[in-house]
């Protein structure tokens, strides 16, 4: 009988002592036998580390001298951790009992699955899916991410409509299971992203390596959301728009990039002007700043973008149409209305 693989749940923390007080007890209560729980502290200035030391001595603590964000932080910590699987868990996540076992069983049964996510419900409204991943991430042909159970700001009630283990385009960074070997083989996260979109970009890269990304709804977690940057906060908007455009330029063939990026600029601008006219100038400024930052990045990286050749691997979880058109013009607000089951 093969021994159980070792799993390391790695909680990246930055000044999150209140989240740790609220959510860490459920993680410590996890029943998986070969488990190490690690607090990866990103140069917190609150008493996070002291509180964990005093209350949960079984939790391993690693510390960084600077805050490298989600992407850079995990790139710094994970090479120091010996495990077969990493679980990158946000500090504002409550886990259900037996949340690790189903995903490890699924991934052990199929060596081509590099990353997987549980079903993610809202901590505040536990019958509903949560924004960051819901029932598994998809993307449309213009690069807009959405998920089974969440399209833009519409969150579906979980009524068992997405209970199947299935391949998806991206797994949520809020509770991201990944084979350690695959994480390092792919080169980890793009540290330039700092936060937001890095897990989607990594999942795209993993698929280009020939791996699969899955969702396993038998595992359930509850995400509070907005633990570091709340929704609509200008810095979050800026990072989301900038990083999304960079990701697309990195992975699309240049023949796609030259016409799709201008279309994206136009659609992003519509969103920005809508927010400006409805009294949210910070959103407009964040999108404008993101576009200028992307153009600056393109000037520095245009050679690598032009040399990018499209992968021969077919990626999963791509909607061939426009989710913007389906949602805003056709009024299709549910994932099942947009993506028809085969």
Residue pairs with C-beta under 8 A, 6 or more apart in sequence:
3 34
4 32
4 33
4 34
4 104
5 34
5 83
5 84
5 85
5 104
5 108
6 34
6 35
6 36
6 82
6 83
6 84
6 85
7 32
7 34
7 35
7 36
7 83
7 84
7 85
7 86
7 87
7 100
7 104
8 35
8 36
8 37
8 38
8 81
8 82
8 83
8 85
8 86
8 87
9 27
9 30
9 35
9 36
9 37
9 38
9 87
9 89
9 100
10 38
10 40
10 74
10 77
10 78
10 81
10 86
10 87
10 88
10 89
11 20
11 24
11 27
11 37
11 38
11 39
11 40
11 89
11 90
11 91
12 40
12 42
12 70
12 73
12 74
12 77
12 88
12 90
12 91
13 19
13 20
13 39
13 40
13 41
13 42
13 44
13 48
13 91
14 41
14 42
14 43
14 44
14 67
14 73
14 228
15 44
15 45
15 46
15 48
16 44
16 46
16 48
16 91
16 92
16 227
16 228
17 44
17 46
17 47
17 48
17 51
19 91
19 92
19 224
19 227
20 39
20 48
20 51
20 52
20 91
21 51
22 92
22 94
23 91
23 92
23 93
23 94
23 224
24 52
24 56
24 59
24 91
26 94
26 95
26 96
27 37
27 89
27 93
27 95
28 37
28 56
28 58
28 59
29 97
30 37
30 95
30 99
30 100
31 97
31 98
31 100
31 101
32 100
32 101
32 104
35 100
36 60
36 81
36 83
37 56
37 58
37 59
37 60
38 59
38 60
38 61
38 62
38 77
38 81
39 48
39 49
39 52
39 59
39 60
39 61
39 62
40 62
40 64
40 73
40 74
40 77
41 48
41 49
41 61
41 62
41 63
41 64
42 64
42 66
42 67
42 68
42 69
42 73
43 63
43 64
43 65
43 66
43 67
49 61
49 63
52 59
52 61
53 61
62 77
62 80
62 81
64 73
64 76
64 77
67 73
68 75
68 76
68 191
68 194
69 191
69 193
69 194
69 195
70 173
70 189
70 193
70 194
70 195
70 196
70 198
71 189
71 190
71 191
71 192
71 193
71 194
71 195
71 198
72 189
72 191
72 194
74 88
74 188
74 189
75 188
75 189
75 191
78 86
78 180
78 183
78 184
78 188
79 184
81 180
83 180
84 179
84 180
85 104
85 107
85 177
85 178
85 179
85 180
86 176
86 177
86 178
86 180
86 183
87 100
87 175
87 176
87 177
88 173
88 175
88 176
88 178
88 199
89 95
89 174
89 175
89 176
90 173
90 174
90 175
90 223
90 227
91 227
92 123
92 223
92 224
92 225
92 226
92 227
93 123
93 174
93 175
93 221
93 222
93 223
93 224
94 123
94 221
94 222
94 224
95 175
95 221
95 222
96 219
96 220
96 221
96 222
98 219
99 118
99 219
99 220
99 221
100 219
101 219
102 216
102 218
102 219
103 116
103 118
103 177
103 216
103 219
104 177
106 113
106 116
106 165
106 214
106 216
107 113
107 116
107 177
107 179
107 214
110 212
112 210
112 211
112 212
113 211
113 212
113 213
113 214
114 178
114 179
114 182
114 186
114 206
114 209
114 211
114 212
114 213
115 171
115 176
115 177
115 178
115 179
115 182
115 202
115 203
115 206
115 211
115 213
115 214
116 171
116 177
116 178
116 213
116 214
116 215
116 216
117 133
117 136
117 137
117 168
117 171
117 172
117 175
117 176
117 177
117 214
117 215
117 216
118 175
118 177
118 215
118 216
118 217
118 219
118 220
118 221
119 129
119 134
119 135
119 158
119 162
119 215
119 216
119 217
119 218
119 219
119 220
119 221
120 129
120 130
120 132
120 133
120 134
120 135
120 172
120 174
120 175
120 221
120 222
120 223
121 127
121 128
121 129
121 130
121 158
121 220
121 221
121 222
121 223
122 128
122 129
122 130
122 131
122 155
122 222
122 223
122 225
123 130
123 222
123 223
123 224
123 225
124 224
125 155
126 222
127 157
127 158
128 155
128 156
128 157
128 158
129 135
129 147
129 148
129 149
129 150
129 155
129 156
129 157
129 158
130 150
130 155
130 174
130 222
130 223
130 225
131 150
131 153
131 155
131 225
131 231
132 172
132 173
132 174
132 223
132 225
133 147
133 150
133 171
133 172
133 173
133 174
133 175
133 223
134 147
134 148
134 149
134 150
134 155
134 156
134 162
134 172
135 147
135 148
135 149
135 150
135 158
135 162
135 215
135 217
135 335
136 147
136 148
136 162
136 166
136 168
136 171
136 214
136 215
136 317
137 145
137 146
137 147
137 168
137 169
137 170
137 171
137 172
137 200
137 203
137 213
137 317
138 145
138 146
138 147
138 148
138 168
138 169
138 170
138 317
138 318
138 319
138 335
138 339
139 145
139 146
139 169
139 170
139 200
139 317
139 318
139 319
140 146
140 318
140 319
140 320
140 321
140 322
140 323
140 324
141 260
141 318
141 319
141 320
141 321
141 322
142 260
142 263
142 264
142 267
142 322
142 323
142 324
143 244
143 245
143 247
143 248
143 252
143 260
143 264
144 244
144 322
144 323
144 324
145 169
145 170
145 197
145 200
145 244
146 152
146 319
146 323
146 335
146 338
147 172
147 335
148 162
148 168
148 215
148 335
149 155
149 156
149 158
149 161
149 162
149 335
150 156
150 335
151 323
151 327
151 332
151 333
151 334
151 335
151 338
152 323
152 327
154 327
154 333
154 334
156 334
156 335
161 336
162 215
162 217
162 335
163 217
164 217
165 214
165 215
165 216
165 217
165 218
166 214
166 215
167 212
167 213
167 214
167 316
167 317
168 213
168 214
168 215
168 316
168 317
169 200
169 203
169 204
169 207
169 213
169 315
169 316
169 317
169 318
170 199
170 200
170 203
170 204
170 213
170 317
171 177
171 178
171 199
171 203
171 213
171 214
171 215
172 199
173 198
173 199
174 221
174 223
174 225
175 221
175 223
176 199
182 206
182 209
182 211
183 202
185 209
186 202
186 205
186 206
186 209
187 205
188 202
189 198
189 199
189 201
189 202
190 198
190 201
190 202
190 246
190 247
190 250
192 246
193 201
193 239
193 243
193 246
194 239
195 228
195 229
195 239
196 236
196 239
196 240
196 243
197 239
197 240
197 243
197 244
197 247
198 243
200 247
201 243
201 247
201 250
201 251
203 213
204 247
204 251
204 315
205 251
206 213
207 213
207 311
207 313
207 315
207 316
208 251
208 311
208 313
208 315
209 313
210 313
212 316
213 316
213 317
225 231
229 235
229 236
229 239
230 236
232 280
232 283
234 282
234 283
234 285
234 286
235 286
237 282
237 283
237 286
237 287
237 290
238 286
238 287
238 289
238 290
238 293
239 290
240 290
241 268
241 286
241 287
241 290
241 291
241 294
242 289
242 290
242 293
242 294
242 297
245 261
245 264
245 290
245 291
245 294
246 294
246 297
248 257
248 260
248 261
248 264
249 257
249 261
249 294
249 297
249 298
249 301
249 305
250 305
250 308
251 308
252 260
252 308
252 310
253 308
253 309
253 310
254 305
254 306
254 308
257 305
265 291
267 324
268 287
268 290
268 291
269 287
271 283
271 287
272 283
272 284
272 287
272 288
273 284
275 281
275 283
275 284
276 283
276 284
298 305
319 338
319 339
321 338
323 338
326 332
326 337
326 338
327 333
327 338
332 338
